[in-house]
């Protein structure tokens, strides 16, 4: 009989997937882990207690990252939804959608480097507002492209039907379009939140080190060779997205193809 | 649309002006010497080739791996637990993946410790260079580990949406063997439905920043790292050369975006 090797391969895949998460948690609980020891000299909650004591500003970074990502997620999602409608009904929607792809495909860090002059002139350099605006500039095209698949002939027919039945444009928006787009709005919010949450290059250019989000902190700890705090920052960086993914996973890829 | 378009063109025009000496503290007027200097030094072409090679190798290996996983484990990955497991790596950003690879593959990292305990090495210097190395091993492995789960989920979704299972059964019924079904049904449909996203990911990898910044070497550098190094250096006279590279890179990705997305616009919303 042919041996069934699938369970072993699947177990290996699951182990490989879980390994980074487990490793990061263990590293964040460690200290005095010198070469060539396979296990750390200290294992406990010292690093986490230090963080809660805010000695390294990690808690502040977590709050700053959350504020920035929530702002970018909410503003990009709603503006993307509203503007994508105008784009869909426009005569030149093909060209307009193509324009949206330009900032989307360009590396954010290069975009930031070329835009930094304008941010400096507008007083948006090195502050949270500037970082939110900069991240919005890359999250908004994503939202615009994302909602492109929502507007179609069927939605237009619904809108026409409501108008025929005497509904106002406000009623159409709040009673028809918003309920229909609810799940897509949620997915888009998650996605734009994650774009902002994971962003490093653009934030480092526009924030010039003054806006210390979690990704900036991870880099600082790598530079300082403080791997324990680096791992702790990584844990704070990856666990909120894990929770979001859990809620998001049923919908994400349905809209990609 | 102005929100999206104006900053892009403003950034491009600024970079273009800087690259031709029309903007910038030390520049005095129109000149093409920065462009000549960039092409004469050859660093841009080297960096572009290096970035493209890394992107292609990472993509080919990732797509190959994801196709294999999809082909072999599609039924198992439908189960709730395994399905969620495949989503988990998407929660790891590039900066964390780079940090993790350093912890694993550096000379004082996890595998070096194991190699020492097993008696394979006696000191850290004997452990091979797997991060910040000339072959970009660390960068490629990181990209692959980030991309395989994404492409697997994508291919699984296409597999269901395009009803490849039913088409495969039909092909079998008509006398095709497993190999033919894979080559004539599975692969063409999957690749045809996803090639735009694959091309898009090539562009994303070409401009990747965090991972090559952590795991790359001094020279050659990937494009984004090179551009930021040049535009943020202390020697102000060299900044214009950084903007030359930024302009070329922007033109390349813009042309690619036009080629990818312009012809399809007519029918994309006709659902």
HADDOCK unambig.tbl for C-alpha pairs under 7 A between the chains (distance, minus, plus):
assign (segid A and resid 14 and name CA) (segid B and resid 85 and name CA) 6.72 0.50 0.50
assign (segid A and resid 17 and name CA) (segid B and resid 89 and name CA) 6.58 0.50 0.50
assign (segid A and resid 20 and name CA) (segid B and resid 100 and name CA) 6.94 0.50 0.50
assign (segid A and resid 35 and name CA) (segid B and resid 108 and name CA) 6.02 0.50 0.50
assign (segid A and resid 35 and name CA) (segid B and resid 113 and name CA) 6.51 0.50 0.50
assign (segid A and resid 36 and name CA) (segid B and resid 113 and name CA) 4.96 0.50 0.50
assign (segid A and resid 36 and name CA) (segid B and resid 116 and name CA) 6.67 0.50 0.50
assign (segid A and resid 37 and name CA) (segid B and resid 113 and name CA) 6.53 0.50 0.50
assign (segid A and resid 38 and name CA) (segid B and resid 113 and name CA) 5.92 0.50 0.50
assign (segid A and resid 38 and name CA) (segid B and resid 114 and name CA) 6.81 0.50 0.50
assign (segid A and resid 94 and name CA) (segid B and resid 262 and name CA) 6.95 0.50 0.50
assign (segid A and resid 94 and name CA) (segid B and resid 265 and name CA) 4.85 0.50 0.50
assign (segid A and resid 94 and name CA) (segid B and resid 266 and name CA) 6.70 0.50 0.50
assign (segid A and resid 98 and name CA) (segid B and resid 258 and name CA) 6.90 0.50 0.50
assign (segid A and resid 98 and name CA) (segid B and resid 261 and name CA) 6.41 0.50 0.50
assign (segid A and resid 98 and name CA) (segid B and resid 262 and name CA) 6.43 0.50 0.50
assign (segid A and resid 99 and name CA) (segid B and resid 5 and name CA) 6.24 0.50 0.50
assign (segid A and resid 100 and name CA) (segid B and resid 4 and name CA) 6.10 0.50 0.50
assign (segid A and resid 100 and name CA) (segid B and resid 5 and name CA) 6.77 0.50 0.50
assign (segid A and resid 101 and name CA) (segid B and resid 257 and name CA) 6.68 0.50 0.50
assign (segid A and resid 102 and name CA) (segid B and resid 254 and name CA) 5.94 0.50 0.50
assign (segid A and resid 102 and name CA) (segid B and resid 257 and name CA) 6.88 0.50 0.50
assign (segid A and resid 103 and name CA) (segid B and resid 4 and name CA) 6.90 0.50 0.50
assign (segid A and resid 103 and name CA) (segid B and resid 8 and name CA) 5.85 0.50 0.50
assign (segid A and resid 105 and name CA) (segid B and resid 203 and name CA) 6.81 0.50 0.50
assign (segid A and resid 105 and name CA) (segid B and resid 204 and name CA) 6.71 0.50 0.50
assign (segid A and resid 105 and name CA) (segid B and resid 253 and name CA) 6.72 0.50 0.50
assign (segid A and resid 106 and name CA) (segid B and resid 250 and name CA) 6.65 0.50 0.50
assign (segid A and resid 106 and name CA) (segid B and resid 253 and name CA) 6.61 0.50 0.50
assign (segid A and resid 107 and name CA) (segid B and resid 204 and name CA) 6.94 0.50 0.50
assign (segid A and resid 107 and name CA) (segid B and resid 207 and name CA) 5.04 0.50 0.50
assign (segid A and resid 107 and name CA) (segid B and resid 208 and name CA) 6.83 0.50 0.50
assign (segid A and resid 110 and name CA) (segid B and resid 224 and name CA) 6.34 0.50 0.50
assign (segid A and resid 110 and name CA) (segid B and resid 246 and name CA) 6.78 0.50 0.50
assign (segid A and resid 111 and name CA) (segid B and resid 11 and name CA) 6.81 0.50 0.50
assign (segid A and resid 114 and name CA) (segid B and resid 11 and name CA) 4.80 0.50 0.50
assign (segid A and resid 114 and name CA) (segid B and resid 12 and name CA) 6.93 0.50 0.50
assign (segid A and resid 114 and name CA) (segid B and resid 14 and name CA) 6.65 0.50 0.50
assign (segid A and resid 114 and name CA) (segid B and resid 15 and name CA) 5.83 0.50 0.50
assign (segid A and resid 115 and name CA) (segid B and resid 11 and name CA) 4.99 0.50 0.50
assign (segid A and resid 137 and name CA) (segid B and resid 4 and name CA) 6.30 0.50 0.50
assign (segid A and resid 141 and name CA) (segid B and resid 4 and name CA) 6.18 0.50 0.50
assign (segid A and resid 149 and name CA) (segid B and resid 269 and name CA) 6.44 0.50 0.50
assign (segid A and resid 152 and name CA) (segid B and resid 269 and name CA) 5.72 0.50 0.50
assign (segid A and resid 152 and name CA) (segid B and resid 270 and name CA) 6.63 0.50 0.50
assign (segid A and resid 152 and name CA) (segid B and resid 271 and name CA) 6.32 0.50 0.50
assign (segid A and resid 153 and name CA) (segid B and resid 271 and name CA) 6.99 0.50 0.50
assign (segid A and resid 198 and name CA) (segid B and resid 93 and name CA) 5.58 0.50 0.50
assign (segid A and resid 201 and name CA) (segid B and resid 209 and name CA) 6.88 0.50 0.50
assign (segid A and resid 201 and name CA) (segid B and resid 210 and name CA) 6.98 0.50 0.50
assign (segid A and resid 215 and name CA) (segid B and resid 95 and name CA) 6.81 0.50 0.50
assign (segid A and resid 234 and name CA) (segid B and resid 96 and name CA) 5.89 0.50 0.50
assign (segid A and resid 238 and name CA) (segid B and resid 91 and name CA) 5.73 0.50 0.50
assign (segid A and resid 238 and name CA) (segid B and resid 92 and name CA) 5.81 0.50 0.50
assign (segid A and resid 241 and name CA) (segid B and resid 91 and name CA) 5.23 0.50 0.50
assign (segid A and resid 242 and name CA) (segid B and resid 88 and name CA) 6.48 0.50 0.50
assign (segid A and resid 242 and name CA) (segid B and resid 91 and name CA) 5.55 0.50 0.50
assign (segid A and resid 253 and name CA) (segid B and resid 154 and name CA) 6.51 0.50 0.50
assign (segid A and resid 253 and name CA) (segid B and resid 157 and name CA) 6.92 0.50 0.50
